[in-house]
Amino acid sequence: MGLDFLDPEHLEPHIDADYDAEENAVKDANAEAAEGANTFLHEQEEKLRRSGPFKTYLMLIAVTLNFLMVPGFFSGMGWALAVVVLVWGWSHSLVTGLMLDKISEDKPQILSYPDLGGYVGAKLFKGSKHGRRAGFWIIWTSQAIGQFLISVANLGFCAQFFQAIFPQPCYTWWIVISYGFTVFLSQIPTFHESFGVNVLSMSSMAVLFVLIIVNIAVTGKLEEVSYNIGNVTTVFNGMAGICFAFGGHALFPEARREMKEPEKFKVSIYWMYATLGVTMVVVGFLGYGMFGTEAQINIFDNFTWNVSVTVGNVFMLLAFFGALVIGNIISMMAVQTVLKIPLLGWRKPRSYGMPAGVTRVLLRASIVTLELLLALLIPFIGDLVGLTGAFSSTILTFLFPSIAYWVIFNKRISIYMKLFCALLIVLSVVICVAGAYGSMVGLIESATAFPPFNLPCSYLDLP
């Protein structure tokens, strides 16, 4: 089904004594690794497998559907480059998503993204436990810290939408109010229990999609529309933004881990990318066509129909809360796995001298409290997150899946497939550099204009 060239039956059979010896060394390194995350997850594997393809699809969409930002990403790129980057980002991320699925299918003992990093590290260093640890912690940091900082930004965005709907009280207080909701919602233990939040988020996005189409029809095309290519910074920011919008692979192995029939995970991927493709093409092309270089990152800022803008802010708030919940689940499960705090259960087993549920609640509340402090103390956290996202999202969505696929299937794929993986790796490095450059420029400008620890009363005061 789908991209057959990635299917195991199309891989070249090349199993020999050296290959078996290498595989055994890798297994030994993984089995004896001090982290032991794989063993910890295997003990809970049967309890975790409860989700079907549709529920998994809703969860994937809740964290990746960013179509309202696409016209703003196009701004400054010009039509030709915008179309090329959109098609590339969509197809590249689809292929790497299917690569992760094939890896998980071939190596069912791998139940998390950091464990995949550890497995690849052990393969690269011929079964070395140090290689395994290095790979594990590189991917764990990209996943847990990257999602944590993105959640900090989403907390600030929720406060912005709250204040746009209710100008009083102060923006700072709206962050605290958003924090209260987040502390409660962050106690959702795994993706399976987030179904209600995902339905609300998906419904909100459907309403936003309709509102955008209606607003474009009502507002009409600007009298003078420019589609010029901007400077290097705007082009790089647009490229990084579009590719960031197709991110979400940070939760792919974990989402597959929770499925009753993990072999159907690819069905959820196809549904997800069909939805992404349609919504991003429609909103991106219509929004950029109407407003050109004046298109804003939040397309509702271009609209003049005040009632729909207010309604749009309400549904954007709900959608961002959905993304915030899923992002927190990703980072919190990663932390729990390392600390060996059970993902499920309340009374048993005990963890750190307390019932597992109590330990989990305290840990998650502490993480959300840290998010609140960062959102309050660093007003330009969005630019810092952009820099982090340029690395973490690129590594987890574009770069690492290609490396992992090549390393794991090295002796079973043709030279042409290796060249294809090499091309994907080079393109991933390009987008990583582009995103880092654009984010660094924005971060320096924001830090200069608005120093940290100077709390704003309104998000409009932010640079």
VMD Tcl script that draws the C-alpha trace (Angstrom):
set ca {
  {0.00 0.00 0.00}
  {1.35 3.46 -0.87}
  {5.07 3.96 -1.23}
  {6.04 0.37 -2.01}
  {9.73 1.10 -2.36}
  {9.87 1.47 1.43}
  {8.15 -1.86 2.13}
  {10.33 -4.62 3.66}
  {9.54 -7.05 0.84}
  {11.19 -4.67 -1.61}
  {14.42 -4.54 0.38}
  {17.31 -6.56 -0.95}
  {17.91 -9.73 1.10}
  {21.43 -9.56 2.44}
  {21.69 -11.50 5.68}
  {25.09 -12.95 6.44}
  {27.25 -13.86 9.41}
  {28.65 -10.35 9.77}
  {25.16 -8.89 9.75}
  {23.96 -11.35 12.41}
  {26.99 -10.62 14.58}
  {26.41 -6.90 14.31}
  {22.71 -7.31 15.18}
  {23.58 -9.40 18.24}
  {26.06 -6.76 19.43}
  {23.41 -4.08 19.08}
  {20.89 -6.19 21.00}
  {23.41 -6.71 23.80}
  {24.11 -2.98 24.00}
  {20.42 -2.18 24.16}
  {19.68 -4.88 26.72}
  {22.50 -3.84 29.03}
  {22.13 -0.07 28.67}
  {21.85 1.70 31.99}
  {18.76 3.68 30.98}
  {16.63 0.58 30.60}
  {13.80 2.58 29.03}
  {12.93 -0.23 26.61}
  {12.43 -2.79 29.39}
  {10.34 -0.32 31.37}
  {8.05 0.32 28.39}
  {7.72 -3.38 27.51}
  {6.32 -4.02 30.98}
  {3.44 -1.64 30.17}
  {3.09 -2.40 26.46}
  {-0.04 -4.56 26.67}
  {-1.92 -1.96 28.75}
  {-0.96 0.86 26.38}
  {-2.31 -0.73 23.17}
  {-5.89 0.62 23.04}
  {-6.20 3.04 20.10}
  {-7.50 2.51 16.58}
  {-6.44 4.28 13.33}
  {-9.07 7.04 13.55}
  {-8.27 7.96 17.15}
  {-4.56 8.03 16.26}
  {-5.29 10.21 13.21}
  {-7.17 12.76 15.36}
  {-4.25 12.93 17.77}
  {-1.69 13.42 14.98}
  {-3.79 16.19 13.41}
  {-4.29 17.97 16.74}
  {-0.57 18.67 16.98}
  {0.28 19.31 13.30}
  {-2.59 21.17 11.60}
  {-1.21 24.71 11.16}
  {-2.90 25.75 7.92}
  {-3.84 29.28 9.08}
  {-0.12 30.20 9.17}
  {0.73 29.08 5.63}
  {-0.11 32.38 3.81}
  {2.23 34.16 6.23}
  {4.96 31.61 5.52}
  {4.47 32.22 1.78}
  {4.89 35.98 2.30}
  {8.29 37.08 1.03}
  {8.97 33.79 -0.79}
  {7.24 34.42 -4.11}
  {4.86 31.99 -5.84}
  {7.41 29.65 -7.40}
  {9.54 29.10 -4.30}
  {6.47 28.86 -2.04}
  {4.93 26.09 -4.16}
  {8.23 24.18 -4.37}
  {8.81 24.35 -0.60}
  {5.21 23.37 0.18}
  {5.34 20.30 -2.09}
  {8.80 19.38 -0.82}
  {7.84 19.74 2.86}
  {4.70 17.65 2.37}
  {6.36 14.84 0.40}
  {9.58 14.78 2.44}
  {7.77 14.53 5.78}
  {5.38 11.88 4.41}
  {8.30 9.71 3.28}
  {10.17 10.06 6.58}
  {6.97 9.28 8.48}
  {6.58 6.06 6.52}
  {10.26 5.32 7.13}
  {9.63 5.47 10.88}
  {6.67 3.12 10.44}
  {8.80 0.61 8.50}
  {11.52 0.77 11.14}
  {9.01 0.11 13.93}
  {7.54 -2.75 11.89}
  {10.98 -4.31 11.39}
  {12.09 -3.67 15.00}
  {8.96 -4.13 17.17}
  {11.09 -4.05 20.32}
  {11.61 -0.29 19.77}
  {8.74 1.45 21.59}
  {9.88 5.07 21.76}
  {11.74 7.62 19.67}
  {14.68 7.89 22.14}
  {15.04 4.10 22.09}
  {15.25 4.28 18.30}
  {18.04 6.83 18.75}
  {19.79 4.43 21.10}
  {19.43 1.55 18.66}
  {20.89 3.59 15.80}
  {23.72 4.81 18.04}
  {24.58 1.22 18.94}
  {24.54 0.21 15.26}
  {26.78 3.11 14.25}
  {29.33 2.24 16.94}
  {29.27 -1.55 16.46}
  {27.28 -2.42 19.57}
  {28.93 0.13 21.87}
  {26.90 0.94 24.98}
  {28.34 4.47 24.82}
  {27.00 4.83 21.29}
  {23.62 3.62 22.49}
  {23.55 6.14 25.34}
  {24.65 8.99 23.07}
  {21.95 8.21 20.51}
  {19.31 7.83 23.21}
  {20.06 11.17 24.89}
  {20.42 13.15 21.66}
  {16.95 12.10 20.51}
  {15.48 12.33 24.02}
  {16.71 15.92 24.32}
  {15.33 16.84 20.90}
  {11.99 15.27 21.76}
  {11.45 16.20 25.41}
  {13.12 19.63 25.55}
  {11.89 20.65 22.10}
  {8.27 19.79 22.90}
  {8.60 21.42 26.32}
  {9.66 24.76 24.81}
  {6.97 24.53 22.13}
  {4.46 24.05 24.96}
  {5.82 27.20 26.61}
  {5.13 29.12 23.40}
  {1.65 27.60 23.07}
  {0.89 28.68 26.63}
  {1.73 32.25 25.62}
  {-0.35 31.96 22.44}
  {-3.37 30.76 24.46}
  {-3.00 33.83 26.68}
  {-2.90 36.04 23.58}
  {-6.15 34.56 22.27}
  {-7.75 34.94 25.71}
  {-6.83 38.62 25.77}
  {-7.98 39.15 22.18}
  {-11.41 37.85 23.24}
  {-11.44 39.54 26.67}
  {-9.10 42.60 26.72}
  {-9.20 42.62 30.51}
  {-7.56 41.41 32.68}
  {-3.91 41.87 31.81}
  {-2.07 39.51 29.42}
  {0.13 38.36 32.30}
  {-2.95 37.23 34.21}
  {-4.26 35.40 31.16}
  {-1.04 33.36 31.13}
  {-1.71 32.39 34.74}
  {-5.33 31.48 33.87}
  {-4.11 29.43 30.88}
  {-1.69 27.73 33.25}
  {-4.60 26.68 35.48}
  {-6.34 24.95 32.58}
  {-3.07 23.38 31.45}
  {-2.23 21.92 34.87}
  {-5.57 20.13 34.81}
  {-5.35 18.94 31.18}
  {-1.72 17.86 31.56}
  {-2.84 15.03 33.84}
  {-4.16 13.15 30.78}
  {-1.77 10.18 31.04}
  {-1.38 9.00 27.41}
  {-2.57 9.80 23.89}
  {-5.51 7.38 24.22}
  {-7.17 9.46 26.96}
  {-6.77 12.67 24.94}
  {-9.55 11.67 22.53}
  {-12.05 14.27 23.81}
  {-9.50 17.08 23.56}
  {-8.54 15.93 20.06}
  {-12.17 15.91 18.88}
  {-12.60 19.46 20.22}
  {-9.35 20.56 18.56}
  {-10.25 18.96 15.21}
  {-13.75 20.47 15.30}
  {-12.27 23.90 16.03}
  {-9.92 23.57 13.07}
  {-12.81 22.61 10.79}
  {-14.68 25.77 11.87}
  {-11.53 27.86 11.36}
  {-11.09 26.43 7.86}
  {-14.66 27.46 6.91}
  {-14.24 30.90 8.54}
  {-11.04 31.53 6.57}
  {-12.73 30.67 3.26}
  {-15.75 32.90 4.10}
  {-13.52 35.78 5.24}
  {-11.41 35.64 2.10}
  {-14.61 35.89 0.04}
  {-15.93 38.79 2.17}
  {-12.66 40.74 2.46}
  {-11.72 40.42 -1.19}
  {-8.38 40.91 -2.88}
  {-6.25 43.93 -2.00}
  {-6.15 46.64 -4.66}
  {-2.39 46.34 -5.01}
  {-0.96 42.91 -4.30}
  {2.77 42.16 -4.43}
  {4.24 38.67 -4.66}
  {7.89 39.72 -4.54}
  {10.60 37.61 -2.97}
  {11.90 39.24 0.21}
  {15.36 39.10 1.74}
  {17.30 36.05 2.89}
  {15.76 36.17 6.37}
  {12.15 36.17 5.15}
  {12.84 33.36 2.69}
  {14.58 31.24 5.33}
  {11.81 31.92 7.86}
  {9.19 30.90 5.31}
  {11.02 27.67 4.46}
  {11.49 26.78 8.13}
  {7.88 27.67 8.93}
  {6.39 25.46 6.23}
  {8.59 22.52 7.19}
  {7.85 23.10 10.89}
  {4.12 22.97 10.02}
  {4.64 19.45 8.68}
  {6.42 18.36 11.88}
  {4.94 15.92 14.35}
  {7.20 12.91 13.98}
  {8.31 13.38 17.60}
  {5.28 11.30 18.60}
  {5.19 8.75 15.76}
  {6.84 5.76 17.52}
  {4.91 6.55 20.71}
  {1.60 6.85 18.85}
  {2.23 3.54 17.09}
  {3.02 2.00 20.49}
  {-0.54 2.77 21.68}
  {-2.35 1.16 18.72}
  {-4.25 -2.12 19.03}
  {-3.03 -3.01 15.54}
  {0.23 -1.12 15.01}
  {0.45 -2.33 11.42}
  {-2.42 0.10 10.67}
  {-0.41 3.13 11.76}
  {0.37 3.92 8.11}
  {-3.39 4.36 7.55}
  {-3.38 7.17 10.14}
  {-0.36 8.71 8.40}
  {-2.10 8.73 5.01}
  {-5.24 10.32 6.49}
  {-3.11 12.89 8.26}
  {-1.15 13.92 5.16}
  {-4.26 14.00 2.98}
  {-5.80 16.46 5.45}
  {-2.61 18.51 5.68}
  {-2.25 18.66 1.90}
  {-5.81 19.83 1.21}
  {-6.02 22.43 3.99}
  {-2.56 23.91 3.45}
  {-2.96 24.18 -0.32}
  {-6.42 25.78 -0.10}
  {-5.63 28.26 2.68}
  {-2.07 28.93 1.49}
  {-2.97 29.61 -2.13}
  {-6.14 31.61 -1.41}
  {-4.59 33.63 1.43}
  {-1.36 34.42 -0.39}
  {-3.25 35.07 -3.63}
  {-5.47 37.62 -1.87}
  {-2.90 39.40 0.30}
  {0.54 38.62 -1.18}
  {3.43 39.94 0.88}
  {0.89 41.52 3.29}
  {-0.29 38.06 4.43}
  {0.13 37.65 8.19}
  {1.24 34.58 10.14}
  {-2.24 34.63 11.71}
  {-4.37 34.99 8.59}
  {-7.22 36.45 10.69}
  {-5.12 39.60 11.13}
  {-5.78 40.31 7.44}
  {-9.56 40.17 7.79}
  {-11.94 43.09 8.39}
  {-15.12 41.26 9.42}
  {-14.84 41.77 13.20}
  {-17.47 39.25 14.28}
  {-15.77 36.38 12.46}
  {-12.36 37.46 13.77}
  {-13.66 37.26 17.34}
  {-15.21 33.85 16.66}
  {-11.94 32.80 15.03}
  {-9.99 33.75 18.17}
  {-12.29 31.54 20.25}
  {-11.72 28.50 18.04}
  {-7.98 29.20 17.72}
  {-7.82 29.19 21.52}
  {-9.46 25.75 21.60}
  {-7.21 24.43 18.82}
  {-4.03 25.69 20.52}
  {-5.08 24.14 23.82}
  {-5.35 20.83 21.94}
  {-1.82 21.23 20.58}
  {-0.61 22.25 24.05}
  {-2.09 19.10 25.61}
  {-0.53 16.74 23.04}
  {2.84 18.52 23.20}
  {2.87 18.17 26.97}
  {1.95 14.49 26.79}
  {4.94 13.87 24.50}
  {7.48 15.60 26.74}
  {5.99 14.30 29.99}
  {5.90 10.67 28.85}
  {9.55 11.05 27.79}
  {10.46 12.32 31.27}
  {8.38 9.63 32.99}
  {10.05 6.90 30.95}
  {13.52 8.03 31.99}
  {12.47 8.37 35.64}
  {10.59 5.03 35.45}
  {7.30 6.56 36.61}
  {4.45 4.35 35.28}
  {2.45 5.88 32.44}
  {-0.80 4.29 33.70}
  {-2.25 3.29 37.06}
  {-3.00 5.27 40.21}
  {-2.49 3.16 43.32}
  {-0.10 0.51 42.05}
  {2.76 0.19 41.52}
  {4.32 2.62 43.95}
  {6.84 5.09 42.57}
  {9.35 7.07 44.63}
  {7.58 6.02 47.84}
  {4.15 7.20 46.65}
  {1.30 5.74 44.60}
  {2.16 6.00 40.90}
  {-0.72 8.40 40.23}
  {0.43 10.83 42.91}
  {4.00 10.84 41.60}
  {2.73 11.42 38.06}
  {0.47 14.32 39.11}
  {3.26 16.05 41.05}
  {5.78 15.62 38.22}
  {3.43 16.94 35.54}
  {2.26 19.88 37.66}
  {5.91 20.79 38.26}
  {6.69 20.71 34.53}
  {3.71 22.95 33.68}
  {4.74 25.34 36.48}
  {8.18 25.60 34.91}
  {6.49 26.36 31.57}
  {4.57 29.18 33.27}
  {7.73 30.70 34.75}
  {9.50 30.67 31.39}
  {6.48 32.19 29.62}
  {6.36 34.98 32.22}
  {10.08 35.70 32.53}
  {11.07 35.53 28.86}
  {8.60 37.57 26.74}
  {10.40 36.68 23.50}
  {10.15 32.95 24.20}
  {8.55 32.50 20.77}
  {11.84 33.33 19.04}
  {13.74 31.03 21.40}
  {11.26 28.28 20.61}
  {11.69 29.00 16.91}
  {15.41 28.38 17.27}
  {14.80 25.19 19.24}
  {12.14 24.06 16.80}
  {14.48 24.64 13.87}
  {16.73 21.98 15.37}
  {14.36 19.60 17.19}
  {11.63 19.55 14.53}
  {14.13 19.21 11.69}
  {16.05 16.46 13.49}
  {12.99 14.41 14.44}
  {10.87 14.97 11.32}
  {13.36 15.23 8.45}
  {16.94 14.36 9.38}
  {16.99 11.44 11.82}
  {14.37 9.17 10.14}
  {16.49 9.12 6.96}
  {19.65 8.34 8.93}
  {17.89 5.63 10.97}
  {16.39 3.99 7.88}
  {19.78 3.92 6.14}
  {21.62 2.56 9.19}
  {19.07 -0.12 10.09}
  {18.44 -1.36 6.54}
  {21.97 -0.66 5.30}
  {22.70 -4.18 4.02}
  {19.20 -4.73 2.67}
  {18.69 -1.70 0.43}
  {20.05 -0.81 -2.99}
  {22.58 1.90 -3.79}
  {19.75 3.97 -5.26}
  {17.87 3.91 -1.98}
  {21.02 4.96 -0.16}
  {21.44 7.88 -2.56}
  {17.81 8.82 -1.94}
  {18.42 8.80 1.83}
  {21.56 10.91 1.31}
  {19.52 13.46 -0.66}
  {16.94 13.66 2.14}
  {19.73 14.16 4.70}
  {21.29 17.02 2.70}
  {17.90 18.73 2.28}
  {17.28 18.34 6.03}
  {20.57 20.04 6.86}
  {19.67 22.90 4.51}
  {16.33 23.53 6.24}
  {17.98 23.24 9.66}
  {20.49 25.96 8.75}
  {17.73 28.09 7.20}
  {15.51 27.83 10.25}
  {18.35 28.47 12.69}
  {19.46 31.57 10.78}
  {15.99 33.10 10.64}
  {15.28 32.31 14.29}
  {18.62 33.74 15.46}
  {17.92 37.02 13.66}
  {14.48 37.26 15.28}
  {15.83 36.28 18.69}
  {18.56 38.93 18.64}
  {16.12 41.63 17.53}
  {13.56 40.69 20.19}
  {16.11 40.42 22.99}
  {17.43 43.88 22.12}
  {13.98 45.48 21.91}
  {12.44 43.79 24.93}
  {14.83 42.52 27.63}
  {13.87 39.48 29.72}
  {12.27 39.68 33.18}
  {10.26 42.76 32.10}
  {6.68 41.50 32.23}
  {4.29 43.06 29.67}
  {0.68 43.87 30.45}
  {-0.41 43.34 26.86}
  {0.97 41.02 24.23}
  {0.71 44.02 21.89}
  {3.66 45.45 23.83}
  {5.85 42.57 22.67}
  {8.23 43.26 19.76}
}
mol new
graphics top color blue
foreach p $ca { graphics top sphere $p radius 0.5 }
foreach p [lrange $ca 0 end-1] q [lrange $ca 1 end] { graphics top cylinder $p $q radius 0.2 }
display resetview
